[in-house]
Amino acid sequence: MSLHTLNPKFKRQSNREYRSRENLEIDEIISLIEAAGSRGRYKERDRTLLLLMFRHGLRASEAATLKWDAVMIKTKKLRVNRLKVV
C-alpha cells in the first residue's frame, strides 16, 4: 500500500529530497565489483555482471533479463531491451 492510497493529497518529493546523490563514485563501484568477486558461489559471474552493468549503464532488471542469444561474440555486440527510453 502506497502513501497515495493512504493520503490522496500526498505529493512525492523529488529524489533530491530523499537522498544526497544518485550515483556511486568510482571507488565505490570498484569496491562493489571486488566484493562480488570475493564471495559467493558464482564469483566470476557476479563480478562480470556488475562490470557489464556499470560500463553499459544497465538497470538491474535489464541485466537480469539478459539471455545468451543477446550476446553476439563475432561482432562484439550486446542486444539489450531498454525498459526506459530517455
C-alpha positions as CSV (number, residue, x, y, z in Angstrom):
1,M,0.0,0.0,0.0
2,S,1.5,3.3,-1.0
3,L,1.2,6.7,0.7
4,H,-1.0,7.8,-2.2
5,T,-3.8,5.4,-1.2
6,L,-3.5,6.3,2.5
7,N,-3.5,10.0,1.8
8,P,-4.6,11.2,-1.6
9,K,-3.2,14.7,-1.0
10,F,0.3,13.2,-0.6
11,K,2.7,14.5,-3.3
12,R,6.0,12.7,-3.7
13,Q,9.1,15.0,-3.5
14,S,11.9,14.9,-5.9
15,N,14.7,12.3,-5.5
16,R,17.0,15.1,-4.3
17,E,14.9,15.4,-1.2
18,Y,15.3,11.7,-0.3
19,R,18.9,11.1,-1.0
20,S,22.0,13.2,-1.3
21,R,23.2,11.7,-4.7
22,E,22.0,9.5,-7.4
23,N,25.2,7.7,-8.5
24,L,28.1,5.7,-7.0
25,E,31.6,7.1,-7.0
26,I,34.2,5.1,-9.0
27,D,36.0,3.8,-5.8
28,E,32.6,2.6,-4.5
29,I,32.0,0.7,-7.8
30,I,35.4,-0.8,-7.7
31,S,34.8,-2.0,-4.1
32,L,31.5,-3.4,-5.1
33,I,32.9,-5.4,-8.0
34,E,35.8,-6.6,-5.9
35,A,33.4,-7.7,-3.1
36,A,31.3,-9.6,-5.7
37,G,34.4,-11.4,-6.9
38,S,35.5,-12.5,-3.5
39,R,32.4,-14.2,-2.1
40,G,29.5,-16.4,-3.2
41,R,29.2,-19.4,-5.4
42,Y,29.4,-17.7,-8.8
43,K,32.1,-15.1,-8.1
44,E,33.2,-14.5,-11.8
45,R,29.6,-14.3,-13.0
46,D,28.7,-11.8,-10.3
47,R,31.8,-9.7,-10.9
48,T,31.3,-9.7,-14.7
49,L,27.6,-8.8,-14.4
50,L,28.4,-5.8,-12.2
51,L,31.1,-4.7,-14.5
52,L,28.8,-5.0,-17.5
53,M,26.1,-3.1,-15.7
54,F,28.5,-0.3,-14.9
55,R,30.1,0.0,-18.3
56,H,26.8,-0.1,-20.2
57,G,24.5,1.7,-17.8
58,L,22.2,-1.3,-17.4
59,R,19.4,-1.3,-14.8
60,A,19.2,-4.3,-12.6
61,S,16.0,-5.6,-14.4
62,E,17.7,-5.2,-17.8
63,A,20.7,-7.2,-16.6
64,A,18.6,-9.8,-15.0
65,T,16.7,-10.5,-18.3
66,L,19.8,-10.8,-20.5
67,K,19.9,-14.1,-22.4
68,W,22.8,-15.7,-24.3
69,D,21.2,-15.0,-27.7
70,A,21.6,-11.3,-26.9
71,V,25.4,-11.7,-27.0
72,M,27.0,-11.6,-30.4
73,I,30.6,-12.6,-29.9
74,K,31.7,-12.3,-33.5
75,T,30.5,-8.8,-33.9
76,K,31.3,-7.9,-30.3
77,K,27.7,-6.6,-29.7
78,L,25.2,-7.0,-27.0
79,R,21.5,-6.5,-27.6
80,V,19.6,-5.0,-24.6
81,N,15.9,-4.4,-24.4
82,R,15.8,-1.0,-22.7
83,L,12.9,-0.5,-20.2
84,K,13.0,3.2,-20.1
85,V,13.6,5.5,-23.1
86,V,15.4,8.7,-22.3
